[in-house]
Amino acid sequence: MPLIRSADSRRSTTPNGVMTTLASPTQGGATQAVWRVDMPAGNSGPHHASDGEQVWIFLTGGATVELDGETVAVGAGDTVVMPADVSRRVHSGAESGFCAIVAAPAGCEVYNPGGITAADACDLAPKGTDRLVPPWVR
């Protein structure tokens, strides 16, 4: 039985938060990727799309989710289903950050809709028309 102890979870720090891989092909041999997102107050993830559906379950705090041109406020207990190949961006609340658990197909790639790289994109974000598999999904 694969068991991933909390101390052995892979943590990837970005300028916007910490992604903790809970299960993936390289972490427990899972066929799905499951990770935790901890985003401090006032931060925003990059504008991007994923070629696999993502399911976000918000455990604590609050956020604003931009999904395919629609913006919605979410809080603890809310779940957002983000379809594949739809532009998205998640912003933490100004007063508090959030913690969420995310599930997606293992190995799904992220990319920039329209191939435009944001000026503030971090080293882990795809550039131009590049597609990449984030470390927390591997």
KEKOLRO-413061 format. One record per residue: y, z, x of N, C-alpha, C in turn. Coordinates in nm, 4 decimals. Layout:
REM KEKOLRO-413061
R/n.yy/n.zz/n.xx/ca.yy/ca.zz/ca.xx/c.yy/c.zz/c.xx
R/Y/Z/X/Y/Z/X/Y/Z/X
...
REM end
This chain:
REM KEKOLRO-413061
R/n.yy/n.zz/n.xx/ca.yy/ca.zz/ca.xx/c.yy/c.zz/c.xx
R/-0.1178/0.0000/0.0849/0.0000/0.0000/0.0000/0.1243/0.0000/0.0895
R/0.2056/-0.1049/0.0802/0.3308/-0.1065/0.1576/0.4251/0.0030/0.1074
R/0.4774/0.0789/0.2008/0.5726/0.1844/0.1696/0.6890/0.1722/0.2666
R/0.8084/0.1636/0.2137/0.9280/0.1567/0.2976/1.0025/0.2882/0.2807
R/1.0021/0.3667/0.3829/1.0748/0.4941/0.3801/1.2242/0.4657/0.3902
R/1.3033/0.5493/0.3271/1.4485/0.5314/0.3291/1.5017/0.5168/0.4713
R/1.4503/0.5980/0.5617/1.4973/0.5938/0.7009/1.4652/0.4612/0.7687
R/1.3653/0.3869/0.7163/1.3246/0.2599/0.7761/1.3881/0.1386/0.7087
R/1.4660/0.1590/0.6035/1.5298/0.0477/0.5341/1.6298/-0.0213/0.6256
R/1.6370/-0.1525/0.6122/1.7315/-0.2314/0.6930/1.8693/-0.2242/0.6294
R/1.9690/-0.1882/0.7078/2.1065/-0.1792/0.6586/2.1917/-0.2845/0.7277
R/2.2637/-0.3612/0.6474/2.3535/-0.4650/0.6988/2.4948/-0.4287/0.6559
R/2.5794/-0.4047/0.7542/2.7174/-0.3672/0.7252/2.8052/-0.4915/0.7311
R/2.8828/-0.5117/0.6252/2.9777/-0.6225/0.6191/3.1172/-0.5609/0.6116
R/3.2225/-0.6408/0.6204/3.3565/-0.5840/0.6043/3.3803/-0.5241/0.4646
R/3.2953/-0.5602/0.3670/3.3166/-0.5176/0.2292/3.2264/-0.4046/0.1829
R/3.1182/-0.3794/0.2543/3.0248/-0.2765/0.2109/2.8982/-0.2770/0.2940
R/2.7988/-0.2031/0.2450/2.6693/-0.1935/0.3128/2.5611/-0.2419/0.2171
R/2.4774/-0.3339/0.2664/2.3624/-0.3828/0.1918/2.2392/-0.3195/0.2550
R/2.1612/-0.2474/0.1759/2.0403/-0.1835/0.2243/1.9199/-0.2531/0.1628
R/1.8394/-0.3180/0.2456/1.7212/-0.3877/0.1961/1.6160/-0.2847/0.1586
R/1.5746/-0.2866/0.0328/1.4733/-0.1940/-0.0162/1.3350/-0.2571/-0.0129
R/1.3271/-0.3882/-0.0371/1.2013/-0.4628/-0.0287/1.2349/-0.6106/-0.0105
R/1.1541/-0.6794/0.0694/1.1717/-0.8226/0.0955/1.0465/-0.8712/0.1686
R/1.0364/-1.0007/0.1973/0.9189/-1.0465/0.2718/0.9024/-0.9770/0.4071
R/1.0136/-0.9487/0.4752/1.0049/-0.8842/0.6060/1.0148/-0.7320/0.5970
R/1.0285/-0.6810/0.4786/1.0344/-0.5359/0.4564/0.9380/-0.5027/0.3426
R/0.8126/-0.4817/0.3759/0.7109/-0.4477/0.2769/0.6295/-0.5651/0.2265
R/0.6628/-0.6880/0.2716/0.5868/-0.8054/0.2302/0.6061/-0.8433/0.0844
R/0.7188/-0.8079/0.0258/0.7458/-0.8357/-0.1160/0.7788/-0.9832/-0.1387
R/0.7488/-1.0325/-0.2572/0.7849/-1.1698/-0.2929/0.9221/-1.1766/-0.3584
R/0.9785/-1.0609/-0.3909/1.1153/-1.0519/-0.4408/1.1982/-0.9764/-0.3382
R/1.3269/-1.0016/-0.3368/1.4176/-0.9237/-0.2528/1.4893/-0.8237/-0.3434
R/1.4926/-0.6988/-0.2997/1.5627/-0.5943/-0.3729/1.6483/-0.5205/-0.2716
R/1.7783/-0.5088/-0.3021/1.8665/-0.4391/-0.2104/1.9676/-0.3560/-0.2866
R/2.0262/-0.2619/-0.2121/2.1293/-0.1740/-0.2666/2.2626/-0.2169/-0.2073
R/2.3647/-0.2211/-0.2918/2.5003/-0.2529/-0.2475/2.5853/-0.1274/-0.2644
R/2.6471/-0.0837/-0.1571/2.7443/0.0250/-0.1616/2.8777/-0.0323/-0.1167
R/2.9713/-0.0453/-0.2108/3.1014/-0.1044/-0.1803/3.2106/-0.0011/-0.2056
R/3.2876/0.0342/-0.1017/3.3964/0.1313/-0.1185/3.5062/0.0781/-0.2109
R/3.5879/0.1684/-0.2594/3.6989/0.1344/-0.3494/3.7912/0.0314/-0.2865
R/3.8369/-0.0622/-0.3697/3.9365/-0.1596/-0.3275/3.8839/-0.2773/-0.2468
R/3.7534/-0.2916/-0.2326/3.6973/-0.4032/-0.1558/3.6511/-0.5147/-0.2474
R/3.6369/-0.6341/-0.1902/3.5893/-0.7508/-0.2640/3.4884/-0.8262/-0.1806
R/3.3802/-0.8663/-0.2429/3.2842/-0.9531/-0.1760/3.3396/-1.0938/-0.1694
R/3.2759/-1.1807/-0.0918/3.3248/-1.3185/-0.0799/3.2932/-1.4011/-0.2043
R/3.3750/-1.5011/-0.2283/3.3471/-1.6000/-0.3327/3.2308/-1.6844/-0.2808
R/3.1223/-1.6948/-0.3582/3.0062/-1.7706/-0.3148/2.9172/-1.8015/-0.4350
R/2.8072/-1.8712/-0.4085/2.7035/-1.8966/-0.5080/2.5691/-1.8733/-0.4404
R/2.4662/-1.8550/-0.5213/2.3304/-1.8349/-0.4712/2.2389/-1.9343/-0.5412
R/2.1404/-1.9863/-0.4675/2.0491/-2.0824/-0.5314/1.9367/-2.0122/-0.6081
R/1.9438/-1.8799/-0.6173/1.8482/-1.8033/-0.6971/1.9213/-1.7068/-0.7884
R/1.8635/-1.6815/-0.9038/1.9210/-1.5843/-0.9971/1.9259/-1.4468/-0.9318
R/2.0325/-1.3726/-0.9586/2.0446/-1.2341/-0.9132/2.0664/-1.1447/-1.0349
R/2.0017/-1.0282/-1.0329/2.0207/-0.9287/-1.1378/2.0812/-0.8060/-1.0714
R/2.2025/-0.7701/-1.1124/2.2760/-0.6559/-1.0579/2.2743/-0.5427/-1.1593
R/2.2264/-0.4242/-1.1171/2.2280/-0.3048/-1.1998/2.3245/-0.2064/-1.1342
R/2.4346/-0.1751/-1.2018/2.5359/-0.0865/-1.1468/2.4971/0.0581/-1.1754
R/2.4810/0.1364/-1.0686/2.4357/0.2749/-1.0813/2.5511/0.3737/-1.0908
R/2.6546/0.3518/-1.0093/2.7699/0.4425/-1.0079/2.8973/0.3606/-0.9924
R/3.0094/0.4214/-1.0281/3.1397/0.3596/-1.0065/3.1681/0.2460/-1.1028
R/3.2596/0.1602/-1.0604/3.3003/0.0481/-1.1442/3.3350/-0.0726/-1.0604
R/3.3323/-0.1889/-1.1241/3.3604/-0.3141/-1.0550/3.4126/-0.4164/-1.1547
R/3.4693/-0.5217/-1.1000/3.5054/-0.6396/-1.1769/3.4225/-0.7545/-1.1217
R/3.3558/-0.8248/-1.2110/3.2699/-0.9355/-1.1705/3.3316/-1.0658/-1.2205
R/3.3553/-1.1587/-1.1275/3.3964/-1.2948/-1.1622/3.2703/-1.3799/-1.1571
R/3.2373/-1.4430/-1.2693/3.1159/-1.5223/-1.2775/3.1439/-1.6499/-1.3544
R/3.1411/-1.7611/-1.2825/3.1601/-1.8931/-1.3440/3.2888/-1.9006/-1.4264
R/3.3975/-1.8457/-1.3704/3.5278/-1.8539/-1.4352/3.5565/-1.7439/-1.5356
R/3.4605/-1.6577/-1.5633/3.4801/-1.5460/-1.6554/3.4874/-1.4169/-1.5741
R/3.5739/-1.3246/-1.6156/3.5881/-1.1964/-1.5472/3.5547/-1.0850/-1.6445
R/3.4721/-0.9902/-1.5976/3.4312/-0.8788/-1.6830/3.4296/-0.7504/-1.5994
R/3.4741/-0.6404/-1.6619/3.4677/-0.5091/-1.5985/3.3314/-0.4478/-1.6293
R/3.2711/-0.3857/-1.5284/3.1405/-0.3225/-1.5456/3.1457/-0.1802/-1.4912
R/3.0543/-0.0980/-1.5390/3.0466/0.0398/-1.4927/2.9025/0.0843/-1.4815
R/2.8847/0.2105/-1.4463/2.7514/0.2677/-1.4292/2.6655/0.2426/-1.5523
R/2.5448/0.1956/-1.5292/2.4516/0.1669/-1.6376/2.4535/0.0230/-1.6847
R/2.5545/-0.0555/-1.6447/2.5633/-0.1953/-1.6868/2.4787/-0.2845/-1.5959
R/2.4266/-0.3925/-1.6536/2.3482/-0.4923/-1.5796/2.4124/-0.6285/-1.5991
R/2.4268/-0.7019/-1.4888/2.4814/-0.8370/-1.4937/2.3756/-0.9329/-1.4400
R/2.3410/-1.0336/-1.5197/2.2491/-1.1383/-1.4761/2.3350/-1.2548/-1.4290
R/2.3229/-1.2872/-1.2996/2.4005/-1.3956/-1.2394/2.3089/-1.5152/-1.2201
R/2.3260/-1.6201/-1.3021/2.2395/-1.7373/-1.2894/2.2536/-1.8044/-1.1526
R/2.1528/-1.8790/-1.1160/2.1564/-1.9557/-0.9919/2.2668/-2.0609/-0.9978
R/2.3229/-2.0902/-0.8817/2.4195/-2.1990/-0.8635/2.5465/-2.1841/-0.9462
R/2.5897/-2.0605/-0.9674/2.7132/-2.0304/-1.0390/2.8031/-1.9512/-0.9447
R/2.9314/-1.9890/-0.9375/3.0226/-1.9174/-0.8483/3.0401/-1.7742/-0.8961
R/3.0548/-1.6833/-0.7979/3.0652/-1.5414/-0.8295/3.1454/-1.4689/-0.7232
R/3.2001/-1.3564/-0.7639/3.2685/-1.2650/-0.6716/3.2718/-1.1284/-0.7380
R/3.2459/-1.0237/-0.6589/3.2420/-0.8873/-0.7109/3.3498/-0.8061/-0.6395
R/3.4299/-0.7347/-0.7177/3.5373/-0.6495/-0.6661/3.5068/-0.5058/-0.7067
R/3.5165/-0.4132/-0.6121/3.4993/-0.2722/-0.6489/3.6258/-0.2239/-0.7182
R/3.6118/-0.1143/-0.7927/3.7274/-0.0583/-0.8606/3.8300/-0.0042/-0.7627
R/3.9550/-0.0031/-0.8024/4.0624/0.0465/-0.7157/4.0518/0.1963/-0.6925
R/3.9993/0.2691/-0.7913/3.9890/0.4148/-0.7814/3.8568/0.4601/-0.7202
R/3.7528/0.3834/-0.7456/3.6213/0.4213/-0.6920/3.5445/0.2954/-0.6558
R/3.4576/0.3086/-0.5608/3.3692/0.1983/-0.5265/3.2538/0.1953/-0.6254
R/3.1456/0.1317/-0.5852/3.0281/0.1293/-0.6713/2.9014/0.1252/-0.5870
R/2.7936/0.1577/-0.6526/2.6597/0.1418/-0.5977/2.5822/0.0602/-0.6998
R/2.5122/-0.0434/-0.6522/2.4321/-0.1273/-0.7407/2.2998/-0.1601/-0.6727
R/2.1990/-0.1852/-0.7535/2.0709/-0.2375/-0.7063/2.0657/-0.3827/-0.7518
R/2.0231/-0.4716/-0.6606/2.0184/-0.6145/-0.6895/1.8767/-0.6656/-0.6636
R/1.8280/-0.7512/-0.7526/1.6993/-0.8179/-0.7348/1.7226/-0.9683/-0.7404
R/1.6522/-1.0413/-0.6516/1.6654/-1.1864/-0.6451/1.5388/-1.2440/-0.5820
R/1.5162/-1.3742/-0.5968/1.4017/-1.4348/-0.5282/1.4173/-1.4196/-0.3766
R/1.3113/-1.3805/-0.3110/1.3160/-1.3677/-0.1656/1.3525/-1.5021/-0.1031
R/1.4365/-1.4961/-0.0025/1.4736/-1.6174/0.0701/1.5779/-1.7040/0.0035
R/1.6384/-1.6581/-0.1072/1.7399/-1.7414/-0.1715/1.8600/-1.7579/-0.0780
R/1.9197/-1.8744/-0.0860/2.0317/-1.9083/0.0014/2.1642/-1.8911/-0.0712
R/2.2659/-1.8527/0.0045/2.4017/-1.8469/-0.0484/2.4831/-1.9579/0.0155
R/2.5870/-2.0004/-0.0573/2.6706/-2.1099/-0.0094/2.8062/-2.1022/-0.0772
R/2.8982/-2.1822/-0.0260/3.0333/-2.1896/-0.0819/3.0390/-2.3016/-0.1854
R/3.0660/-2.2685/-0.3104/3.0823/-2.3749/-0.4089/3.1973/-2.4663/-0.3661
R/3.1739/-2.5931/-0.3599/3.2768/-2.6880/-0.3180/3.2911/-2.6982/-0.1667
R/3.2146/-2.6184/-0.0915/3.2165/-2.6271/0.0538/3.3422/-2.5744/0.1192
R/3.4183/-2.4915/0.0495/3.5438/-2.4391/0.1046/3.5181/-2.3010/0.1623
R/3.5588/-2.2794/0.2866/3.5431/-2.1502/0.3514/3.6703/-2.0690/0.3345
R/3.6560/-1.9477/0.2819/3.7709/-1.8597/0.2655/3.8222/-1.8156/0.4024
R/3.9511/-1.8015/0.4148/4.0123/-1.7623/0.5415/3.9653/-1.6242/0.5856
R/3.9317/-1.5377/0.4901/3.8900/-1.4018/0.5250/3.7380/-1.3848/0.5257
R/3.6619/-1.4949/0.5340/3.5162/-1.4875/0.5328/3.4644/-1.4169/0.6580
R/3.3700/-1.3258/0.6394/3.3136/-1.2523/0.7537/3.2095/-1.3387/0.8245
R/3.1582/-1.2890/0.9356/3.0608/-1.3637/1.0149/2.9318/-1.3928/0.9395
R/2.8974/-1.3106/0.8404/2.7745/-1.3306/0.7644/2.7898/-1.4315/0.6516
R/2.9127/-1.4707/0.6185/2.9370/-1.5634/0.5074/2.9109/-1.7070/0.5516
R/2.8585/-1.7909/0.4622/2.8383/-1.9318/0.4977/2.9719/-2.0014/0.5203
R/2.9726/-2.0948/0.6130/3.0943/-2.1689/0.6467/3.0813/-2.3133/0.5981
R/3.1897/-2.3679/0.5451/3.1900/-2.5074/0.5007/3.0778/-2.5340/0.4024
R/2.9918/-2.6300/0.4353/2.8805/-2.6654/0.3474/2.7488/-2.6009/0.3916
R/2.7563/-2.5063/0.4863/2.6357/-2.4372/0.5317/2.5741/-2.3552/0.4197
R/2.4432/-2.3396/0.4255/2.3684/-2.2497/0.3381/2.2960/-2.1526/0.4291
R/2.2889/-2.0280/0.3875/2.2172/-1.9308/0.4702/2.1476/-1.8270/0.3836
R/2.0472/-1.7647/0.4431/1.9752/-1.6571/0.3772/2.0299/-1.5270/0.4357
R/2.0959/-1.4462/0.3539/2.1517/-1.3196/0.4055/2.0407/-1.2285/0.4581
R/2.0715/-1.1445/0.5554/1.9688/-1.0556/0.6133/1.8994/-0.9681/0.5095
R/1.9699/-0.9260/0.4049/1.9102/-0.8355/0.3048/1.8134/-0.9064/0.2113
R/1.8041/-1.0391/0.2177/1.7146/-1.1164/0.1312/1.5927/-1.1685/0.2078
R/1.5936/-1.1516/0.3392/1.4840/-1.2035/0.4236/1.3630/-1.1128/0.4209
REM end
